[in-house]
């Protein structure tokens, strides 16, 4: 029965499956609504800023746990069932947060349920995209992750509208119900191709530059832990994201200090940063299919280093600061689309869900330490310049790691 269901499902256009996966990754961008909910929660219940911030931190931590769990589950059941379970947990977490009138309940529902669901779904959605597009992994991951990248653009204003029209608890409930319906309707279309399927007119032995470092076999999660390349990829992701998050996490306040933006212009800058991220995911993802993953990563990190070290400190007008922020956002988005494709190339598609769940914690670590390093450096020096230098140096370190990774990947491909 399982095989029959999969074979029928493989007749669906893979472009449609990718579009649905992208729609659902938009839910992973809901976390960008959290900053809009902070102040209303503090005003409504008298919570401290640190108490509310812990809910966000728990969400990120449990997303990492969910990613690990999702990688393991995909070895036993189809990704769409993982996504369905994830969607129910995620949606119910938001819905029940609308009844959380104490911090412990907020931590349980939002940090716990919604966080685990977020990690489960993101991992499995990327697995679907990667498996259907072995010939265009960079493009597919770029499109799929665009949903999450659109979070600041879509959900920041939507969060304001919901809270102004109702209240913060009702906003939680509306979001939860809406996404529960979306998951229940669309998850069933996210099927995997039949065993042995491959795109028409595609020969896996005759690819472009990117295939020069593609593995000829599938490595399980246990096997990649014995490969030095795994650890290099983990640190590439951590270093690249830390560099981006040091600035992305403080875009509004940085703009107000450097370019003398108003608070409203600073908020607009956050949304435009999301636009840059989406463009980077699409552009760099597609480029990586042509010139290779590691070459694209060098390009991303090189551009980011130049902006951080040479241009950002001098971006003292709205236009120049906007240009720098969109480029930084594009580099961040490009990293998030190229890295999953690199893992798929290096270790194969069969165990991609599990393998990516092992690399993804590099992002979680970076999301924590990036903004903290930037804030502490600025407090110690009284200027953002130190944070920019650190971010630029991290990008240069990332280039060194990419060069090492490319060499290891070639060696692994030859061994495979």
N, C-alpha and C positions, 0 to 999 in steps of 0.2 A: 504493500500500500504506500509506503514511504517513497519508493522509487517511482511508482506511477504518478504520484502527486508532484514529484520534482520534475519529471519529464514533461508533464503538461504545463507546468509553470514556466519551463524554459522557453516556451513559445511567446511569452510576453516580450515586447520590445525592451531591450536593455536600457534604452534611453528613458522609457517610462519608469522603470524600476529606479534608475538613478534620480529622476525628478522627485519621486516619492521619498526616497531616502534623504534627499536634500531638504524637503519640506519638514521631515521629522527632526533633522539636526537643527532646524530653527528653534525647536524646543530647548536644545542645549544652550541656546543663547539667552534663554529666560533669566539666567543668573545676572545678566546685565541690568535687569529690572530691580535687583536687590538694593542698589544704591539709592533708588527712588523711594524704597520702602523704609529706609533706615530712620529718618527723622520722624515720619508719621508714627512709627512704632514707639519711638522714644517719647513722643508727645502724648500718645494714647495711654501708655502704661507706665511712664516714668522710668523706662529702662536707661541704663548708662550706655554710652557709645561703645565701650569695650564689651558690654554684655551682648549687645546686638551684633557687634563684629564677630563674636565667637560663633554665632550661627552660620555666618558666611564661611568661616574657617572650617567648621565641622562639615559643611556642605562640600567643600573642596577635598577634604580628607576622605569623606565617604565616597566621593566620586572616584577617587583613586582605588579604594577598596572595591567599588562596583566594577571598575575596569578589569581588575584582576579576576573577580568572580565571573564576569562576562566572558573573558578569554577561556576560562575553564569550562563554563557551561556550553560554549560553542563546540566543544569536542564531543558533546553528548546529544545535543538537540540542535535543530535548525536555528540560524540567527533570528528568523522572524519570531520564533517563540520566545527567545531571549528578549527581543525588542518589545514584545507584547507584555511580558512580565515587568520589564523596565518601565514601560509606559504607565502601567497601573500603579506601580510604586511611586513613580515621579509625580503623576497627576494627583494621586491621593495625598502625597506629601504636601503639595501646594494647597489642596482643598482643605485638609485637616489643619494646616497652619492658620486658616481663617477662623478656627475655633480655639487657637492656642492663646490663652490669656495669661500665660506665665512663661518665663524663659526656658525652664526645663522642657515644657511641651513644644516650644518653638524649636529647641535643639533636636528633639526627637523627630518631629514631623518634617521640618524643613531641612535641618542638617542631616538627619538620619535617612528617612524614607526618600525624600526628593534627591538627596545626594547620591545614594546608592543607585537609584533609578537613572540618574543622569550619567553615571559612569558606565552602567550596563548598556544603555542605549547607544552612546557615542561609539563605543568599541564595536558593537555589532553592526551598526550602520556603515561604518568604514569598511568592515569586513565584507558586507554585501557589495559595496561599490568596487572594492579592489578585486573581488572574485569575478564580477561581470566584465571588468575592463582590464584584462591582463595585457592588452596591447596599448592601453592608454591610462596606465595607473595614475600618472601625475595629473592628467586632465580630470579623471573621475574623482580623485581625492580632493582636487581643487574645487570642483563643483559641489561635492557632497559637504565639505566643511564650510562652504559659503553660508549655509544656514546658520551655523553658530556665529560666523563672522558678522552676519547682519544683525546680531543681537542689539548692539548699541543704537543702531539706526531705527529699528522697529520698536523695541520694547522700552527704551527710555521715555519717549513721548507717550506711548500707550500706558505705561505705569502711571504717569502724571494724570492722564485723562481718567483712568479708573479711580484713583484716589480722590480726585477732585469731584467726580460724579457720585461716588459712594463713600466708602471709607477704606482704610487699609486692610481690615479683615475681610470685607466683602470682595476687595480686589483679589486677595489670595484665593477665595472661593471661585470667583469667575474664571481666573486663570486655570485652576485645577480642573473644573468641569469642562472647559473648552478643550484642554489638551487631552483629557480622558477620551472625549468623543473622537478627536483627531487620531489618536493612537488606535482606538478600537476599529475605526473605519479603514485606515490605510495600511496598518501593519501586515494584513493578510496578503498584500501584493508583493511583499519583500521576500520573494523566493530565491533560492539559489539555482544555478544552472545544473543541468543533468551531468552525471559523471562523464568525463571525457569531452565535455563541450568546449569549443573554442570559437572565437569570432571567425566569420567567413573571410577567406583570402588572407588569413594571418598565419604566419609560420613562426613559431616561437624560437626557431633556430636561425631566423634571418631578421634581426632587428637593428635598430639604430644604435647610436653611441651608448644609450642608456643600458642596452643589453650586455655591453662589454663587462659589466660588473654584476650581472644577474646570475643567481645560483641555478645550477642545473637540477637541483633536488629540493625537497621540502624538509626543513629542519623543525623539529618539535621544540616546545618551550624548554624542555630539559636539555636538549642538544645545544640550543643557542647560548645557554649559560656557560658552556665550555668554549665558546668562540670569543676571542678578543674583540671581534667586530661589534658584538652586542654591546659591550661596555663603552666602546668608542661612540656608537650611535646614541646611547643613553646620555653621555656627557655632551655630545654635539647639541642634542635637543635642550638639555638643561642650560648650557651656556648661551645658546642663541635666544631662548625664551627669557632668560634672566636679563640679558641685555635689553631686549624689547620692553619687558615689563617694568624695568627701572624707570622708563620714560612714559610708557603707555598708562601706567597706573597713576601718574601724576600729571596727565596732559593738561587738565584744566588749570590747576594751580601754577604749573610751569608757564603756561601761556599768559596768565595774568601777571607773572613777574617779569618774564622776558619781553613780551610784546605788548604789555599793558592792556590785555584784553579785559573786557567786562566779564562779570560772572556769566551772563547770558552767552557771550561769545565763547567763553571757556566751555560751557555745556555743549554748544554747537560743535566745538573742536573735537569733543569726545565722539560725537556722532560721525563726523567726517573721518576720524581715525578708523572707525568701523568700515566706512566706504573704502578707505585705502587698504584695509585688511582683506576685504572681499576681492578687490581688484588684484591684490598680490596673490591670493589663493588661486584665482583663475589664471592669471598671467604666468606666474612662475611654475604652476603645476603643468600647464601646457608646454612651456619652454623646456621643462625637465624631460618631457617625452622626446624632445628633439636633440638636446645637447648633453643629456645625462643628468642623473640626480646629483652626483657629487660636484660636478661643474656648476650646476645651478646653485647649490648651497654655498659654494665659494663666491659666486656672484652676489647672492643675498647678503652674506656676511660682510663682503667687501663694501658694498653700497652702504650698509648700516654703519660700518666703522667710519667711513668718510663723512657721513652726516653727523654722527656723534662727535667726532674729533675736530672737524673743520667748519661745519656750517651751523649747527643748531644754536651754539652760543651767540651767534651773530644774527639770528632770526628775530629781529626786534620790531617787525611790522606784521600785520595780520596776514598778508599774502606770503611772506617768506616763512613765517612760522607754520602756516597752513601747508605749504609745500613740503617742509621738513617732516611734519607730522604724518602726512599722507604717505610719504616715502617710508618712514619708520613703520607705519602700520602695514604697508605693503610687504615690507621685509618680514615682519612678524607673521602675516598671513601666509606668505610664501613658504616659510619654515613649516607651518602647520599643515600644508598640503603636500610638500615634497618629502617630509620625513616619513609619513606612513607608506608612501610609495617606495621609499628607499628600503624600508623594512621588508616590504613585500618582494622587492627585487632580490634582496640579499638572502632571504631565508625561505622564499617560496610562498605560495598562496594558501596551501592546505591548512596550515596552522597559524595563519595571519592573525586571527583574533587573539589567540593566546600570546603570540610573539609581540604584537603591538602593546598588549596590556603590560608586558614587562618593560618596554621602552617608555611608555607614556608617563610613568611616575616622574621622569625627568622634567616634564612640564609642571607637574604638581609642585615639586620642590622649587622650581623657578618662580612659579606664581606666588609662593610664600616669600622667598628671600629677595626677589627683585625689587618690589616696592619698599620693603623694609630697609634694604641696603641704601636705596636712593634717599629715603627719608632720613635715615641716621647720618648719612654722609652730608646731606644738606644742613641738618641741624648742627653738626659739628663744625662745618666750615662757613655757614651762613650764605652759601651760594650753591646753585645747581651745577656749577662747572665741574666739580669733583665727580658728581654722579655721571655726567656725560663722558668724562674721561674713562671712568671705570667701565661704562657700557661699551665704549669704543674699543678698549683693550680686550674686553671679553669677546667681542666680535672677531678681533685678530686672533685670539686664542682659538676660537671656533674654526677659523680657516686652517690652522695647523692640525686640529683634530680631524677635519674633513680630509685633508691630504693623507693623513695616516689611515683613515677609514677607507678611502678609495683604494689604497694599496692592499689593505687587508681583504676588501671585497673582491678584488681581482684574484687574489690568492685563493680565496674560498671558492670562487667560480671555477677556477682551474681544477681545484681538488674535487669539485662536485661532478 
